[in-house]
Amino acid sequence: MAVRSGLGAIAASLLLLALPAPLAWADGGGGGGGGGGGGRGGVAQPADPDMAAGVEAWKRKDWSTVIARMDQVIARQPGLADAWNYRAHAYRQLGEMDKSFKDYEQALKLDPKHRGAHEYLGEAYLQIGNLAKAEEQLKILDKLCWLPCEEYSDLKEKIAEYKSKRP
């Protein structure tokens, strides 16, 4: 009887391991406006209403709300690379490049493997006309993505577009 109950416990444990862990918010997709394959490593994090509202604002392209919400998240959780990345993206969309670059730098300082931050930093470099720096970010993504990943593919496409528009 002990063997049977032991096997049942093992089977139940395996079933629980096979279930996906619920995440408190979406990654942001496409390299994540901010989250995009970021630094959580698949670990569920507690829900944060400002993060959730900021991600929703990001999806709506409401950049000033993204900034305001991520300001709140960063004030409480300054080590959260995703929040820095979302805010950097919003600053970039508003043309505030100095603030954008500082926030991308902070996101990558916190999580050097944050694929979303590398992708969007590369796009920021294209925005200011620095192709060489954008290509550096693409090389980093190539090393971070063992298989083709969305962040690498997206930045590669943006670089190709940028090159096709140059004389």
Contacts in CASP RR format, 6 or more apart in sequence:
PFRMAT RR
TARGET T0000
AUTHOR 0000-0000-0000
METHOD contacts of the structure
MODEL  1
MAVRSGLGAIAASLLLLALPAPLAWADGGGGGGGGGGGGRGGVAQPADPD
MAAGVEAWKRKDWSTVIARMDQVIARQPGLADAWNYRAHAYRQLGEMDKS
FKDYEQALKLDPKHRGAHEYLGEAYLQIGNLAKAEEQLKILDKLCWLPCE
EYSDLKEKIAEYKSKRP
21 42 0 8 1.000
21 43 0 8 1.000
21 44 0 8 1.000
22 44 0 8 1.000
23 40 0 8 1.000
23 42 0 8 1.000
23 44 0 8 1.000
23 45 0 8 1.000
24 44 0 8 1.000
24 45 0 8 1.000
24 46 0 8 1.000
24 47 0 8 1.000
24 48 0 8 1.000
24 51 0 8 1.000
24 52 0 8 1.000
25 45 0 8 1.000
25 47 0 8 1.000
25 48 0 8 1.000
25 51 0 8 1.000
25 52 0 8 1.000
25 55 0 8 1.000
26 55 0 8 1.000
27 35 0 8 1.000
27 36 0 8 1.000
27 37 0 8 1.000
27 38 0 8 1.000
28 34 0 8 1.000
28 35 0 8 1.000
28 36 0 8 1.000
28 55 0 8 1.000
28 58 0 8 1.000
28 59 0 8 1.000
29 35 0 8 1.000
29 36 0 8 1.000
29 150 0 8 1.000
30 36 0 8 1.000
30 116 0 8 1.000
30 119 0 8 1.000
30 150 0 8 1.000
30 151 0 8 1.000
30 154 0 8 1.000
31 37 0 8 1.000
31 115 0 8 1.000
31 116 0 8 1.000
31 119 0 8 1.000
31 120 0 8 1.000
31 150 0 8 1.000
31 151 0 8 1.000
31 154 0 8 1.000
32 38 0 8 1.000
32 85 0 8 1.000
32 89 0 8 1.000
32 116 0 8 1.000
32 119 0 8 1.000
32 120 0 8 1.000
32 151 0 8 1.000
33 58 0 8 1.000
33 85 0 8 1.000
33 86 0 8 1.000
33 89 0 8 1.000
33 116 0 8 1.000
33 120 0 8 1.000
34 58 0 8 1.000
34 82 0 8 1.000
34 85 0 8 1.000
34 86 0 8 1.000
34 88 0 8 1.000
34 89 0 8 1.000
34 116 0 8 1.000
34 117 0 8 1.000
34 120 0 8 1.000
35 82 0 8 1.000
35 85 0 8 1.000
35 86 0 8 1.000
35 114 0 8 1.000
35 116 0 8 1.000
36 82 0 8 1.000
36 85 0 8 1.000
36 114 0 8 1.000
36 115 0 8 1.000
36 116 0 8 1.000
36 119 0 8 1.000
36 150 0 8 1.000
36 151 0 8 1.000
37 114 0 8 1.000
37 115 0 8 1.000
37 116 0 8 1.000
37 151 0 8 1.000
38 81 0 8 1.000
38 82 0 8 1.000
38 85 0 8 1.000
38 111 0 8 1.000
38 113 0 8 1.000
38 114 0 8 1.000
38 115 0 8 1.000
38 116 0 8 1.000
38 117 0 8 1.000
39 81 0 8 1.000
39 82 0 8 1.000
39 111 0 8 1.000
39 113 0 8 1.000
39 114 0 8 1.000
40 82 0 8 1.000
48 73 0 8 1.000
48 76 0 8 1.000
48 77 0 8 1.000
50 69 0 8 1.000
50 70 0 8 1.000
50 72 0 8 1.000
50 73 0 8 1.000
50 76 0 8 1.000
51 69 0 8 1.000
51 70 0 8 1.000
51 73 0 8 1.000
51 80 0 8 1.000
51 82 0 8 1.000
51 83 0 8 1.000
53 65 0 8 1.000
53 69 0 8 1.000
54 65 0 8 1.000
54 66 0 8 1.000
54 69 0 8 1.000
54 70 0 8 1.000
54 73 0 8 1.000
54 86 0 8 1.000
55 86 0 8 1.000
57 63 0 8 1.000
57 65 0 8 1.000
57 66 0 8 1.000
57 69 0 8 1.000
58 66 0 8 1.000
58 86 0 8 1.000
58 89 0 8 1.000
58 90 0 8 1.000
61 93 0 8 1.000
63 90 0 8 1.000
63 91 0 8 1.000
63 93 0 8 1.000
63 94 0 8 1.000
64 90 0 8 1.000
64 94 0 8 1.000
66 86 0 8 1.000
66 87 0 8 1.000
66 89 0 8 1.000
66 90 0 8 1.000
67 87 0 8 1.000
67 90 0 8 1.000
67 91 0 8 1.000
67 94 0 8 1.000
70 83 0 8 1.000
70 84 0 8 1.000
70 86 0 8 1.000
70 87 0 8 1.000
70 90 0 8 1.000
71 87 0 8 1.000
73 80 0 8 1.000
73 83 0 8 1.000
74 80 0 8 1.000
74 83 0 8 1.000
74 84 0 8 1.000
74 87 0 8 1.000
77 83 0 8 1.000
79 110 0 8 1.000
80 110 0 8 1.000
81 106 0 8 1.000
81 107 0 8 1.000
81 108 0 8 1.000
81 110 0 8 1.000
81 111 0 8 1.000
81 114 0 8 1.000
81 117 0 8 1.000
82 107 0 8 1.000
82 114 0 8 1.000
84 103 0 8 1.000
84 104 0 8 1.000
84 106 0 8 1.000
84 107 0 8 1.000
84 110 0 8 1.000
84 117 0 8 1.000
85 103 0 8 1.000
85 104 0 8 1.000
85 107 0 8 1.000
85 114 0 8 1.000
85 116 0 8 1.000
85 117 0 8 1.000
85 120 0 8 1.000
87 103 0 8 1.000
88 99 0 8 1.000
88 100 0 8 1.000
88 101 0 8 1.000
88 102 0 8 1.000
88 103 0 8 1.000
88 104 0 8 1.000
88 107 0 8 1.000
88 117 0 8 1.000
88 120 0 8 1.000
88 121 0 8 1.000
88 124 0 8 1.000
89 100 0 8 1.000
89 120 0 8 1.000
91 97 0 8 1.000
91 99 0 8 1.000
91 100 0 8 1.000
91 103 0 8 1.000
92 100 0 8 1.000
92 120 0 8 1.000
92 123 0 8 1.000
92 124 0 8 1.000
92 127 0 8 1.000
95 127 0 8 1.000
97 124 0 8 1.000
97 127 0 8 1.000
97 128 0 8 1.000
100 124 0 8 1.000
101 121 0 8 1.000
101 124 0 8 1.000
104 117 0 8 1.000
104 120 0 8 1.000
104 121 0 8 1.000
104 124 0 8 1.000
107 114 0 8 1.000
107 117 0 8 1.000
108 114 0 8 1.000
108 117 0 8 1.000
108 118 0 8 1.000
108 121 0 8 1.000
111 117 0 8 1.000
113 144 0 8 1.000
115 141 0 8 1.000
115 144 0 8 1.000
115 145 0 8 1.000
115 149 0 8 1.000
115 151 0 8 1.000
115 152 0 8 1.000
116 151 0 8 1.000
118 137 0 8 1.000
118 140 0 8 1.000
118 141 0 8 1.000
118 144 0 8 1.000
118 151 0 8 1.000
118 155 0 8 1.000
119 137 0 8 1.000
119 141 0 8 1.000
119 151 0 8 1.000
119 152 0 8 1.000
119 154 0 8 1.000
119 155 0 8 1.000
121 137 0 8 1.000
122 133 0 8 1.000
122 134 0 8 1.000
122 137 0 8 1.000
122 138 0 8 1.000
122 155 0 8 1.000
122 158 0 8 1.000
123 134 0 8 1.000
123 155 0 8 1.000
123 158 0 8 1.000
125 131 0 8 1.000
125 133 0 8 1.000
125 134 0 8 1.000
125 137 0 8 1.000
126 134 0 8 1.000
126 158 0 8 1.000
126 159 0 8 1.000
126 162 0 8 1.000
129 162 0 8 1.000
131 159 0 8 1.000
131 162 0 8 1.000
131 163 0 8 1.000
134 155 0 8 1.000
134 158 0 8 1.000
134 159 0 8 1.000
134 162 0 8 1.000
135 159 0 8 1.000
137 155 0 8 1.000
138 152 0 8 1.000
138 155 0 8 1.000
138 156 0 8 1.000
138 159 0 8 1.000
141 149 0 8 1.000
141 151 0 8 1.000
141 152 0 8 1.000
141 155 0 8 1.000
142 152 0 8 1.000
144 152 0 8 1.000
145 151 0 8 1.000
145 152 0 8 1.000
END
